């Protein structure tokens, strides 16, 4: 977090909640100025990575819902929905298709249903 963000949060921020990743969410405690929407922001736990914001909090940050989500998330979550997972690109948990260098680099043989294009 930069010094400016830390100072602005200390002077004007009102914490409204935290998510399961430790991110803290704030709104401007001075209220709405003129006809503008209230300012909302997140202070990330650890590295600032936008994919670490769960969908419930994303909706609140972007003014799609009026009230911050309750602890544990919104009650509209379906049983088949998986828990939110930040982007895994660049980590050991990243998806690597068969034949990827980090999965051995060996692809399965073609099944015979492929014919390469030849010009002419």
N, CA, C and O atoms as a DFTB+ gen file, in Angstrom:
480 C
 N C O
     1  1       0.852      -1.169       0.000
     2  2       0.000       0.000       0.000
     3  2       0.899       1.234       0.000
     4  3       1.893       1.300       0.723
     5  1       0.531       2.193      -0.815
     6  2       1.325       3.409      -0.899
     7  2       1.026       4.306       0.304
     8  3       0.023       4.135       0.997
     9  1       1.907       5.249       0.524
    10  2       1.734       6.189       1.623
    11  2       0.457       7.003       1.438
    12  3      -0.258       7.260       2.406
    13  1       0.168       7.406       0.207
    14  2      -1.037       8.183      -0.059
    15  2      -2.308       7.399       0.249
    16  3      -3.248       7.937       0.836
    17  1      -2.336       6.131      -0.146
    18  2      -3.504       5.293       0.140
    19  2      -3.655       5.074       1.634
    20  3      -4.767       5.109       2.161
    21  1      -2.554       4.850       2.310
    22  2      -2.601       4.641       3.762
    23  2      -3.126       5.895       4.465
    24  3      -3.961       5.794       5.363
    25  1      -2.650       7.056       4.069
    26  2      -3.078       8.312       4.682
    27  2      -4.551       8.599       4.377
    28  3      -5.306       8.981       5.272
    29  1      -4.962       8.417       3.121
    30  2      -6.352       8.652       2.741
    31  2      -7.286       7.711       3.506
    32  3      -8.343       8.126       3.981
    33  1      -6.889       6.448       3.622
    34  2      -7.702       5.471       4.343
    35  2      -7.804       5.838       5.817
    36  3      -8.874       5.716       6.414
    37  1      -6.716       6.279       6.402
    38  2      -6.709       6.656       7.824
    39  2      -7.582       7.876       8.081
    40  3      -8.311       7.927       9.072
    41  1      -7.505       8.872       7.177
    42  2      -8.246      10.114       7.380
    43  2      -9.714      10.007       6.992
    44  3     -10.573      10.523       7.707
    45  1     -10.020       9.354       5.887
    46  2     -11.379       9.411       5.344
    47  2     -12.072       8.072       5.238
    48  3     -13.248       8.028       4.875
    49  1     -11.385       6.962       5.543
    50  2     -11.979       5.654       5.345
    51  2     -12.743       5.130       6.546
    52  3     -12.345       5.333       7.694
    53  1     -13.845       4.454       6.263
    54  2     -14.619       3.756       7.283
    55  2     -14.648       2.288       6.847
    56  3     -15.210       1.961       5.802
    57  1     -14.044       1.407       7.647
    58  2     -14.013      -0.011       7.276
    59  2     -15.420      -0.588       7.376
    60  3     -16.117      -0.395       8.372
    61  1     -15.825      -1.300       6.324
    62  2     -17.159      -1.900       6.301
    63  2     -17.105      -3.425       6.369
    64  3     -18.126      -4.068       6.615
    65  1     -15.930      -4.007       6.154
    66  2     -15.856      -5.459       6.254
    67  2     -14.553      -6.021       5.734
    68  3     -13.698      -5.308       5.208
    69  1     -14.432      -7.343       5.902
    70  2     -13.271      -8.096       5.437
    71  2     -13.761      -9.360       4.761
    72  3     -14.838      -9.867       5.074
    73  1     -12.964      -9.863       3.835
    74  2     -13.327     -11.120       3.182
    75  2     -12.450     -12.256       3.691
    76  3     -11.606     -12.063       4.566
    77  1     -12.661     -13.441       3.132
    78  2     -11.929     -14.621       3.600
    79  2     -10.447     -14.590       3.257
    80  3      -9.673     -15.375       3.805
    81  1     -10.039     -13.701       2.363
    82  2      -8.625     -13.575       2.007
    83  2      -7.906     -12.527       2.852
    84  3      -6.698     -12.344       2.699
    85  1      -8.620     -11.836       3.741
    86  2      -8.011     -10.826       4.603
    87  2      -8.053      -9.426       4.018
    88  3      -7.555      -8.489       4.641
    89  1      -8.640      -9.258       2.824
    90  2      -8.770      -7.929       2.227
    91  2      -9.748      -7.100       3.050
    92  3     -10.753      -7.618       3.539
    93  1      -9.449      -5.806       3.202
    94  2     -10.310      -4.906       3.969
    95  2     -10.998      -3.938       2.999
    96  3     -10.372      -3.421       2.074
    97  1     -12.285      -3.703       3.223
    98  2     -13.085      -2.868       2.335
    99  2     -13.525      -1.615       3.075
   100  3     -13.912      -1.668       4.242
   101  1     -13.457      -0.478       2.370
   102  2     -13.720       0.821       2.973
   103  2     -14.696       1.622       2.131
   104  3     -14.843       1.407       0.928
   105  1     -15.365       2.565       2.813
   106  2     -16.159       3.587       2.137
   107  2     -15.726       4.928       2.712
   108  3     -15.158       4.991       3.802
   109  1     -15.995       5.984       1.983
   110  2     -15.653       7.328       2.429
   111  2     -16.595       7.711       3.560
   112  3     -17.806       7.792       3.359
   113  1     -16.045       7.948       4.755
   114  2     -16.887       8.231       5.917
   115  2     -17.468       9.636       5.909
   116  3     -18.328       9.941       6.735
   117  1     -17.026      10.502       4.999
   118  2     -17.584      11.845       4.918
   119  2     -18.915      11.838       4.194
   120  3     -19.596      12.863       4.152
   121  1     -19.304      10.706       3.623
   122  2     -20.592      10.597       2.943
   123  2     -20.513      11.052       1.506
   124  3     -19.441      11.337       0.973
   125  1     -21.675      11.110       0.898
   126  2     -21.739      11.502      -0.508
   127  2     -21.550      13.010      -0.638
   128  3     -22.124      13.790       0.122
   129  1     -20.752      13.396      -1.592
   130  2     -20.537      14.811      -1.882
   131  2     -21.354      15.169      -3.111
   132  3     -21.204      14.559      -4.170
   133  1     -22.205      16.145      -2.964
   134  2     -23.090      16.605      -4.041
   135  2     -23.915      15.432      -4.550
   136  3     -24.526      14.720      -3.754
   137  1     -23.942      15.222      -5.842
   138  2     -24.778      14.149      -6.390
   139  2     -23.935      12.932      -6.803
   140  3     -24.386      12.104      -7.594
   141  1     -22.734      12.830      -6.275
   142  2     -21.849      11.739      -6.677
   143  2     -22.045      10.528      -5.776
   144  3     -22.489      10.645      -4.634
   145  1     -21.699       9.352      -6.321
   146  2     -21.782       8.135      -5.522
   147  2     -20.657       8.117      -4.488
   148  3     -19.626       8.770      -4.657
   149  1     -20.877       7.358      -3.419
   150  2     -19.838       7.273      -2.389
   151  2     -18.619       6.541      -2.950
   152  3     -18.740       5.680      -3.821
   153  1     -17.460       6.895      -2.441
   154  2     -16.224       6.260      -2.868
   155  2     -16.026       4.984      -2.060
   156  3     -16.149       4.997      -0.836
   157  1     -15.721       3.888      -2.738
   158  2     -15.461       2.601      -2.096
   159  2     -14.137       2.066      -2.611
   160  3     -13.803       2.236      -3.783
   161  1     -13.376       1.413      -1.724
   162  2     -12.093       0.853      -2.147
   163  2     -11.717      -0.332      -1.274
   164  3     -12.316      -0.589      -0.230
   165  1     -10.696      -1.045      -1.746
   166  2     -10.204      -2.241      -1.059
   167  2      -8.727      -2.057      -0.756
   168  3      -7.983      -1.496      -1.560
   169  1      -8.309      -2.533       0.410
   170  2      -6.899      -2.594       0.772
   171  2      -6.563      -4.087       0.831
   172  3      -7.058      -4.813       1.693
   173  1      -5.723      -4.528      -0.093
   174  2      -5.419      -5.948      -0.231
   175  2      -4.516      -6.453       0.879
   176  3      -3.656      -5.726       1.377
   177  1      -4.716      -7.688       1.255
   178  2      -3.813      -8.391       2.168
   179  2      -2.725      -8.996       1.291
   180  3      -3.004      -9.843       0.443
   181  1      -1.501      -8.567       1.494
   182  2      -0.400      -9.067       0.661
   183  2      -0.351      -8.324      -0.660
   184  3      -0.581      -7.116      -0.723
   185  1      -0.047      -9.070      -1.719
   186  2       0.102      -8.481      -3.044
   187  2      -1.234      -7.964      -3.571
   188  3      -2.265      -8.619      -3.421
   189  1      -1.207      -6.795      -4.182
   190  2      -2.428      -6.221      -4.755
   191  2      -2.758      -6.957      -6.044
   192  3      -2.106      -6.742      -7.066
   193  1      -3.750      -7.811      -6.005
   194  2      -4.167      -8.619      -7.147
   195  2      -5.686      -8.566      -7.213
   196  3      -6.364      -9.056      -6.310
   197  1      -6.221      -7.979      -8.266
   198  2      -7.663      -7.748      -8.374
   199  2      -8.472      -9.038      -8.344
   200  3      -9.630      -9.010      -7.927
   201  1      -7.916     -10.154      -8.762
   202  2      -8.681     -11.401      -8.762
   203  2      -8.844     -11.976      -7.360
   204  3      -9.514     -12.994      -7.186
   205  1      -8.237     -11.333      -6.352
   206  2      -8.420     -11.779      -4.967
   207  2      -9.711     -11.230      -4.356
   208  3     -10.025     -11.537      -3.206
   209  1     -10.458     -10.426      -5.104
   210  2     -11.726      -9.882      -4.616
   211  2     -12.842     -10.863      -4.979
   212  3     -13.074     -11.114      -6.162
   213  1     -13.539     -11.425      -3.981
   214  2     -14.641     -12.351      -4.261
   215  2     -15.802     -11.648      -4.975
   216  3     -15.915     -10.425      -4.901
   217  1     -16.663     -12.400      -5.661
   218  2     -17.757     -11.793      -6.426
   219  2     -18.695     -10.925      -5.588
   220  3     -19.155      -9.887      -6.065
   221  1     -18.985     -11.327      -4.352
   222  2     -19.884     -10.543      -3.504
   223  2     -19.318      -9.147      -3.261
   224  3     -20.022      -8.144      -3.379
   225  1     -18.033      -9.105      -2.918
   226  2     -17.402      -7.813      -2.643
   227  2     -17.191      -7.025      -3.925
   228  3     -17.241      -5.795      -3.896
   229  1     -16.956      -7.695      -5.053
   230  2     -16.825      -7.006      -6.337
   231  2     -18.123      -6.268      -6.649
   232  3     -18.099      -5.126      -7.108
   233  1     -19.254      -6.923      -6.397
   234  2     -20.549      -6.291      -6.649
   235  2     -20.719      -5.043      -5.775
   236  3     -21.240      -4.029      -6.239
   237  1     -20.285      -5.112      -4.524
   238  2     -20.409      -3.944      -3.647
   239  2     -19.468      -2.822      -4.092
   240  3     -19.868      -1.658      -4.122
   241  1     -18.231      -3.159      -4.434
   242  2     -17.272      -2.135      -4.858
   243  2     -17.760      -1.369      -6.081
   244  3     -17.524      -0.167      -6.199
   245  1     -18.441      -2.063      -6.993
   246  2     -18.885      -1.451      -8.247
   247  2     -20.337      -0.984      -8.189
   248  3     -20.962      -0.765      -9.226
   249  1     -20.877      -0.830      -6.968
   250  2     -22.212      -0.276      -6.743
   251  2     -23.314      -1.105      -7.396
   252  3     -24.343      -0.553      -7.786
   253  1     -23.123      -2.413      -7.525
   254  2     -24.177      -3.286      -8.040
   255  2     -25.144      -3.688      -6.931
   256  3     -26.308      -3.990      -7.193
   257  1     -24.655      -3.689      -5.693
   258  2     -25.509      -3.896      -4.525
   259  2     -25.245      -2.735      -3.568
   260  3     -24.144      -2.184      -3.543
   261  1     -26.249      -2.368      -2.788
   262  2     -26.135      -1.182      -1.931
   263  2     -25.396      -1.469      -0.634
   264  3     -24.565      -0.671      -0.202
   265  1     -25.694      -2.603      -0.010
   266  2     -25.113      -2.912       1.294
   267  2     -23.941      -3.871       1.137
   268  3     -23.950      -4.711       0.236
   269  1     -22.936      -3.761       1.995
   270  2     -21.824      -4.706       1.933
   271  2     -22.312      -6.125       2.241
   272  3     -23.253      -6.300       3.016
   273  1     -21.680      -7.135       1.641
   274  2     -22.107      -8.505       1.918
   275  2     -21.883      -8.871       3.379
   276  3     -20.924      -8.402       3.991
   277  1     -22.750      -9.698       3.944
   278  2     -22.566     -10.123       5.329
   279  2     -21.378     -11.080       5.446
   280  3     -20.940     -11.640       4.441
   281  1     -20.853     -11.275       6.648
   282  2     -19.767     -12.252       6.813
   283  2     -20.220     -13.630       6.322
   284  3     -21.312     -14.092       6.654
   285  1     -19.375     -14.269       5.538
   286  2     -19.713     -15.571       4.982
   287  2     -20.303     -15.494       3.588
   288  3     -20.553     -16.532       2.975
   289  1     -20.534     -14.295       3.066
   290  2     -21.044     -14.143       1.714
   291  2     -22.548     -13.973       1.664
   292  3     -23.244     -14.079       2.674
   293  1     -23.027     -13.709       0.466
   294  2     -24.459     -13.516       0.263
   295  2     -25.201     -14.844       0.382
   296  3     -24.661     -15.886       0.011
   297  1     -26.430     -14.821       0.894
   298  2     -27.176     -16.069       1.069
   299  2     -27.693     -16.667      -0.231
   300  3     -28.268     -17.755      -0.213
   301  1     -27.505     -15.983      -1.367
   302  2     -28.002     -16.494      -2.644
   303  2     -27.046     -17.485      -3.295
   304  3     -27.304     -17.949      -4.406
   305  1     -25.961     -17.814      -2.631
   306  2     -24.989     -18.745      -3.199
   307  2     -25.626     -20.125      -3.342
   308  3     -26.249     -20.637      -2.412
   309  1     -25.458     -20.710      -4.518
   310  2     -26.036     -22.017      -4.805
   311  2     -25.099     -23.129      -4.326
   312  3     -23.897     -22.916      -4.169
   313  1     -25.660     -24.302      -4.101
   314  2     -24.879     -25.433      -3.607
   315  2     -23.826     -25.885      -4.624
   316  3     -22.786     -26.421      -4.242
   317  1     -24.092     -25.671      -5.911
   318  2     -23.172     -26.137      -6.941
   319  2     -22.045     -25.136      -7.217
   320  3     -21.110     -25.459      -7.949
   321  1     -22.116     -23.934      -6.650
   322  2     -21.077     -22.935      -6.895
   323  2     -19.829     -23.252      -6.080
   324  3     -19.908     -23.571      -4.894
   325  1     -18.689     -23.160      -6.733
   326  2     -17.424     -23.383      -6.052
   327  2     -17.012     -22.117      -5.311
   328  3     -17.428     -21.020      -5.685
   329  1     -16.199     -22.255      -4.264
   330  2     -15.698     -21.045      -3.595
   331  2     -14.765     -20.267      -4.526
   332  3     -14.132     -20.837      -5.415
   333  1     -14.695     -18.956      -4.301
   334  2     -13.866     -18.099      -5.142
   335  2     -12.396     -18.465      -4.994
   336  3     -11.917     -18.734      -3.893
   337  1     -11.689     -18.472      -6.118
   338  2     -10.266     -18.786      -6.141
   339  2      -9.566     -17.709      -6.961
   340  3      -9.945     -17.482      -8.110
   341  1      -8.558     -17.039      -6.408
   342  2      -7.847     -16.022      -7.195
   343  2      -7.146     -16.649      -8.402
   344  3      -6.975     -17.866      -8.471
   345  1      -6.750     -15.814      -9.333
   346  2      -6.053     -16.256     -10.531
   347  2      -4.781     -17.019     -10.147
   348  3      -3.978     -16.532      -9.351
   349  1      -4.604     -18.197     -10.707
   350  2      -3.466     -19.047     -10.364
   351  2      -2.346     -18.987     -11.399
   352  3      -1.356     -19.707     -11.270
   353  1      -2.482     -18.142     -12.422
   354  2      -1.454     -18.030     -13.448
   355  2      -0.125     -17.632     -12.815
   356  3      -0.077     -16.725     -11.985
   357  1       0.939     -18.301     -13.203
   358  2       2.264     -17.990     -12.683
   359  2       2.583     -18.671     -11.369
   360  3       3.652     -18.442     -10.805
   361  1       1.687     -19.500     -10.869
   362  2       1.924     -20.231      -9.626
   363  2       2.028     -21.721      -9.943
   364  3       1.687     -22.137     -11.050
   365  1       2.491     -22.525      -8.995
   366  2       2.532     -23.974      -9.241
   367  2       1.137     -24.589      -9.452
   368  3       1.031     -25.691      -9.990
   369  1       0.072     -23.896      -9.037
   370  2      -1.288     -24.411      -9.204
   371  2      -1.913     -24.039     -10.539
   372  3      -3.077     -24.365     -10.770
   373  1      -1.187     -23.373     -11.423
   374  2      -1.730     -22.934     -12.707
   375  2      -2.077     -24.141     -13.580
   376  3      -1.452     -25.197     -13.480
   377  1      -3.090     -23.962     -14.441
   378  2      -3.480     -25.023     -15.358
   379  2      -2.395     -25.190     -16.415
   380  3      -1.903     -24.218     -16.987
   381  1      -2.042     -26.420     -16.653
   382  2      -1.067     -26.753     -17.688
   383  2      -1.639     -27.907     -18.510
   384  3      -1.814     -29.011     -17.993
   385  1      -1.928     -27.659     -19.772
   386  2      -2.540     -28.703     -20.585
   387  2      -1.564     -29.844     -20.854
   388  3      -0.358     -29.692     -20.662
   389  1      -2.084     -30.984     -21.298
   390  2      -1.183     -32.084     -21.653
   391  2      -0.191     -31.640     -22.723
   392  3      -0.567     -30.964     -23.681
   393  1       1.063     -32.016     -22.561
   394  2       2.109     -31.622     -23.496
   395  2       2.851     -30.367     -23.087
   396  3       3.825     -29.995     -23.741
   397  1       2.424     -29.708     -22.032
   398  2       3.111     -28.510     -21.550
   399  2       4.499     -28.907     -21.055
   400  3       4.676     -29.997     -20.513
   401  1       5.476     -28.033     -21.237
   402  2       6.853     -28.334     -20.828
   403  2       6.956     -28.682     -19.352
   404  3       7.756     -29.540     -18.977
   405  1       6.166     -28.037     -18.511
   406  2       6.237     -28.310     -17.085
   407  2       5.440     -29.547     -16.673
   408  3       5.428     -29.907     -15.496
   409  1       4.776     -30.201     -17.625
   410  2       4.103     -31.473     -17.359
   411  2       4.776     -32.603     -18.115
   412  3       4.152     -33.630     -18.382
   413  1       6.026     -32.427     -18.458
   414  2       6.769     -33.480     -19.126
   415  2       6.997     -33.224     -20.597
   416  3       7.906     -33.815     -21.179
   417  1       6.218     -32.376     -21.218
   418  2       6.426     -31.991     -22.607
   419  2       6.083     -33.068     -23.618
   420  3       6.500     -32.962     -24.771
   421  1       5.345     -34.096     -23.241
   422  2       5.008     -35.171     -24.167
   423  2       3.514     -35.114     -24.437
   424  3       2.699     -35.240     -23.522
   425  1       3.164     -34.921     -25.706
   426  2       1.762     -34.890     -26.096
   427  2       1.328     -36.260     -26.572
   428  3       2.144     -37.059     -27.031
   429  1       0.043     -36.525     -26.461
   430  2      -0.497     -37.779     -26.979
   431  2      -0.419     -37.778     -28.499
   432  3      -0.496     -36.720     -29.124
   433  1      -0.268     -38.940     -29.090
   434  2      -0.200     -39.068     -30.548
   435  2      -1.547     -38.672     -31.146
   436  3      -2.589     -38.800     -30.503
   437  1      -1.507     -38.188     -32.385
   438  2      -2.740     -37.853     -33.086
   439  2      -3.546     -39.132     -33.325
   440  3      -2.979     -40.209     -33.512
   441  1      -4.851     -39.001     -33.315
   442  2      -5.704     -40.199     -33.401
   443  2      -5.994     -40.631     -34.824
   444  3      -6.684     -41.633     -35.011
   445  1      -5.517     -39.946     -35.815
   446  2      -5.764     -40.338     -37.200
   447  2      -6.899     -39.581     -37.845
   448  3      -7.122     -39.720     -39.047
   449  1      -7.621     -38.787     -37.087
   450  2      -8.713     -38.029     -37.664
   451  2      -8.271     -36.646     -38.141
   452  3      -9.101     -35.827     -38.535
   453  1      -6.991     -36.395     -38.103
   454  2      -6.454     -35.089     -38.497
   455  2      -5.712     -35.244     -39.814
   456  3      -4.861     -36.121     -39.963
   457  1      -6.039     -34.392     -40.757
   458  2      -5.310     -34.354     -42.019
   459  2      -4.742     -32.959     -42.203
   460  3      -5.501     -31.991     -42.250
   461  1      -3.429     -32.832     -42.308
   462  2      -2.856     -31.494     -42.458
   463  2      -3.225     -30.902     -43.822
   464  3      -3.362     -31.610     -44.819
   465  1      -3.376     -29.591     -43.821
   466  2      -3.687     -28.877     -45.056
   467  2      -2.437     -28.753     -45.895
   468  3      -1.365     -28.437     -45.378
   469  1      -2.563     -28.995     -47.159
   470  2      -1.450     -28.796     -48.075
   471  2      -1.923     -27.856     -49.164
   472  3      -3.011     -28.049     -49.706
   473  1      -1.141     -26.851     -49.499
   474  2      -1.566     -25.887     -50.516
   475  2      -1.630     -26.518     -51.898
   476  3      -0.872     -27.433     -52.219
   477  1      -2.546     -26.012     -52.702
   478  2      -2.565     -26.365     -54.107
   479  2      -3.453     -27.421     -54.504
   480  3      -3.514     -27.765     -55.685
